[in-house]
Amino acid sequence: MGQEITNIPKGVGLANLEVFASTLESLAQADKTVFAVTSDSRGSGKLVAFGQKLPEQIVEVGIAEQNLVGVATGLASMRKKVFAVSPACFLTARALEQIKNDVCYSDNPVKLIGISAGVSYGALGSTHHSLHDYAVLRAINNITIIAPADNFETAEAIRQAAAMDSPVYLRFGKKNMPEKIEEVEHATSFEVGKGRVVKEGSDLTFIATGEAVWPCLKAAQKLAEEHQISATVVSMHTIKPLDQRLILQLASQNTPIITVEEHSVYGGLGEAVGSVLLQNGCHNKFKIVGLPDEHTVSGSQGEIFEHYGISEKGLTQSALNILG
């Protein structure tokens, strides 16, 4: 069996990437049509154990991302459930044409797994940052884009993606994340295409995705404790299709909305949410927190988050600023 993710202390979990590998291994053991294809990324994708236990269900193509997508597409066309695993920065740049034409245009249900995404490879510099992947993939028809926030969302996303008969891109970082991010009495379940309200509030809303959700919750807790400000926090794990109904429901409260993402401020979650608000005549105060249009600083993910305000301190100040 894959590595169990139960009985983890509240607030402490594994890297989402480890949960992905564990869940995929469990699926593959039960279903021989489940395949992993890697581009010299078996180790970084946490799939070493998968390869040892299921050697006939893994294909290694080496550092050749275009071949990775091509081989995955061929397997998918033969009714295999294929997960193509590669660093997000290379998968969604070097192999973009193959993703567009072979996967999406040709309607092959490949599950594209972008690992070490965002600024997970922070110290290696901009060549290894994936701050463009939401933007380029949102512009391509016929692909679902998911960035799980925690271990719970990751396991559910992989199971649901495996059952989908259409292309999916799933994005994972390297940092250990909570088992389940939530601070509501009756937290919503995970469903692709539907955002999860993980904290309810009345003064403003954080809408975040992926590993940016956790600092939003920490900021919301600090705002409540130190400033008596009540903030809603939403894990918008599915960026495409976007949960417009939830966004408009939140906007109807006429309180400020702050979007937060480990991505460029161009073309990602923030601009997608902003478009929904504008096209529906909403007039909420609105701010996008992400990576600005500049040469991104190098450092650890935590250091880069702190520098650009994707942190408890930075998001608390963003909230105070937008509230005036």
Residue pairs with C-beta under 8 A, 6 or more apart in sequence:
1 25
1 26
1 29
2 21
2 22
2 23
2 24
2 25
2 26
2 29
2 49
3 14
3 18
3 21
3 22
3 25
3 49
4 22
5 13
5 14
5 19
5 22
5 151
5 155
5 179
8 14
8 151
8 179
9 179
10 178
10 179
10 180
11 178
11 179
12 176
12 178
12 179
13 19
13 150
13 151
13 176
13 177
13 178
13 179
13 180
14 151
14 176
14 177
15 46
15 172
15 173
15 174
15 175
15 176
15 177
16 148
16 150
16 151
16 153
16 154
16 172
16 173
16 177
16 211
17 45
17 46
17 115
17 116
17 172
17 173
17 174
18 46
19 151
19 154
19 155
20 46
20 113
20 154
20 158
20 170
20 172
21 45
21 46
21 47
21 49
21 50
22 155
23 154
23 155
23 158
23 159
24 34
24 36
24 47
24 50
24 83
24 158
25 49
25 50
25 53
25 54
27 34
27 81
27 158
27 159
27 162
28 34
28 35
28 36
28 50
28 54
28 57
29 53
29 54
31 81
32 57
33 79
33 80
33 81
34 57
34 80
34 81
34 83
34 162
35 57
35 58
35 59
35 72
35 75
35 80
35 81
35 82
35 83
36 45
36 47
36 50
36 51
36 57
36 58
36 59
36 82
36 83
36 85
37 58
37 59
37 60
37 61
37 68
37 71
37 72
37 75
37 82
37 83
37 84
37 85
38 45
38 47
38 58
38 59
38 60
38 61
38 68
38 84
38 85
38 86
39 60
39 61
39 62
39 63
39 64
39 65
39 67
39 68
39 85
39 86
39 90
39 91
40 60
40 62
40 63
41 47
41 85
41 86
41 87
41 115
42 48
42 50
42 51
42 58
42 60
44 87
44 115
44 116
45 85
45 86
45 113
45 115
47 58
47 85
50 57
50 58
51 58
51 60
59 71
59 75
61 67
61 68
61 71
65 86
65 90
65 91
65 94
65 95
66 94
66 95
66 97
66 98
68 84
68 86
68 91
68 95
69 84
69 91
69 95
69 98
69 99
69 102
69 103
69 110
69 112
70 98
70 102
72 82
72 83
72 84
72 103
72 110
72 112
73 82
73 98
73 102
73 103
73 106
73 108
73 110
75 82
76 82
76 103
76 108
76 109
76 110
77 106
77 108
81 109
81 111
81 162
82 109
82 110
82 111
83 111
83 113
84 91
84 110
84 111
84 112
84 113
85 113
85 115
86 95
86 113
86 114
86 115
87 114
87 115
87 116
87 117
87 121
87 128
87 130
88 114
88 115
88 116
88 117
88 118
88 130
88 133
88 171
89 116
89 117
89 121
89 127
89 128
89 129
89 130
89 133
91 99
91 112
91 113
91 114
91 133
92 99
92 112
92 114
92 130
92 132
92 133
92 136
92 137
92 169
93 130
93 132
93 136
96 136
99 112
99 137
99 140
99 143
99 167
100 140
102 108
103 110
103 112
103 143
103 167
104 140
104 141
104 142
104 143
104 167
105 141
105 142
107 142
107 166
107 167
108 167
109 164
109 165
109 166
109 167
109 168
110 167
110 168
111 161
111 162
111 167
111 168
111 170
112 167
112 168
112 169
112 170
113 170
113 172
114 130
114 133
114 169
114 170
114 171
114 172
115 172
115 174
116 128
116 172
116 173
116 174
117 130
117 133
117 147
117 171
117 172
117 173
117 210
117 262
118 129
118 130
118 131
118 171
118 173
118 210
118 211
118 262
118 263
118 301
119 129
119 131
119 262
119 291
119 296
119 301
119 304
119 305
120 173
120 174
120 175
120 301
121 128
121 129
122 129
122 298
122 299
122 300
122 301
122 303
122 304
123 298
123 299
123 300
124 298
125 296
125 298
126 295
126 296
129 296
130 171
131 262
131 263
131 264
131 291
131 296
132 263
132 264
132 267
133 169
133 171
133 263
134 145
134 147
134 239
134 261
134 263
134 267
134 268
134 269
135 263
135 264
135 266
135 267
135 268
136 267
137 143
137 145
137 169
137 240
138 145
138 239
138 240
138 267
138 268
138 272
139 267
142 166
142 167
143 166
143 167
143 168
143 169
143 240
144 161
144 164
144 166
144 167
144 168
144 169
144 192
144 193
144 238
144 240
144 241
145 168
145 169
145 171
145 238
145 239
145 240
146 157
146 161
146 168
146 169
146 170
146 171
146 192
146 237
146 238
146 239
147 170
147 171
147 209
147 210
147 211
147 237
147 239
148 154
148 156
148 157
148 170
148 172
148 210
148 237
149 177
149 181
149 196
149 198
149 208
149 209
149 210
149 211
149 213
149 214
149 235
149 237
150 177
150 178
150 179
150 180
150 181
150 213
150 214
150 235
151 177
151 178
151 179
151 180
152 179
152 180
152 181
152 190
153 190
153 196
153 235
153 237
154 172
156 190
157 170
157 190
157 192
157 237
158 170
160 190
160 191
160 192
161 168
161 170
161 192
164 192
171 210
173 210
173 211
173 262
173 301
174 301
175 211
175 301
175 302
177 211
177 214
178 214
180 187
181 198
181 213
181 214
181 217
181 235
182 196
182 198
182 199
183 198
183 199
183 217
183 220
183 221
183 233
184 197
184 198
184 199
184 200
187 196
187 197
187 198
188 194
188 196
188 197
189 196
190 196
190 237
192 238
193 238
193 241
193 243
194 238
194 243
194 246
195 207
195 234
195 235
195 236
195 237
195 238
195 243
195 246
195 247
196 234
196 235
196 237
197 232
197 233
197 234
197 246
198 213
198 217
198 233
198 234
198 235
199 217
199 220
199 231
199 232
199 233
200 232
201 220
201 224
201 229
201 230
201 231
201 232
201 233
202 230
202 232
202 253
202 255
203 229
203 230
203 231
203 255
203 323
204 229
204 231
204 232
204 255
204 256
204 257
204 258
204 319
204 322
204 323
205 231
205 232
205 233
205 234
205 250
205 253
205 255
205 256
205 257
205 258
206 216
206 219
206 220
206 231
206 232
206 233
206 234
206 258
206 259
206 260
206 315
206 319
207 234
207 236
207 247
207 250
207 257
207 258
207 259
207 260
207 269
207 273
208 216
208 233
208 234
208 235
208 236
208 259
208 260
208 261
208 269
209 235
209 236
209 237
209 239
209 260
209 261
209 269
210 237
210 261
210 262
211 262
211 301
212 260
212 261
212 262
212 289
212 310
213 233
213 235
213 260
215 260
215 305
215 310
215 311
215 312
215 314
215 315
216 233
216 260
216 315
217 233
218 312
218 315
219 231
219 311
219 312
219 313
219 314
219 315
219 316
219 319
220 231
220 232
220 233
222 312
222 316
223 229
223 230
223 231
223 316
223 319
223 320
224 230
224 231
227 316
227 320
229 319
229 320
229 323
231 319
232 250
234 246
234 250
236 242
236 243
236 269
236 273
239 268
239 269
239 272
240 272
242 272
242 273
242 276
244 276
247 273
247 276
247 277
248 276
248 280
248 282
250 257
251 257
251 277
251 280
251 282
251 284
254 283
254 284
255 284
256 284
256 285
256 286
256 287
256 319
256 322
256 323
257 273
257 277
257 284
257 285
257 286
257 287
258 286
258 287
258 288
258 289
258 315
258 318
258 319
258 322
259 269
259 270
259 273
259 274
259 286
259 287
259 288
259 289
259 290
260 269
260 289
260 290
260 310
260 315
261 268
261 269
261 270
261 288
261 289
261 290
262 290
262 291
262 305
262 310
263 269
263 290
263 291
264 290
264 291
264 292
264 293
265 271
265 288
265 289
265 290
265 291
265 292
265 293
266 293
268 290
269 290
270 288
270 289
270 290
271 288
273 286
274 286
274 288
276 282
277 284
277 286
285 322
287 318
287 322
289 308
289 309
289 310
289 314
289 315
289 318
290 308
290 310
291 308
292 308
296 304
297 303
297 304
297 307
298 304
299 307
302 311
304 310
305 311
305 314
306 313
306 314
308 314
309 315
309 317
309 318
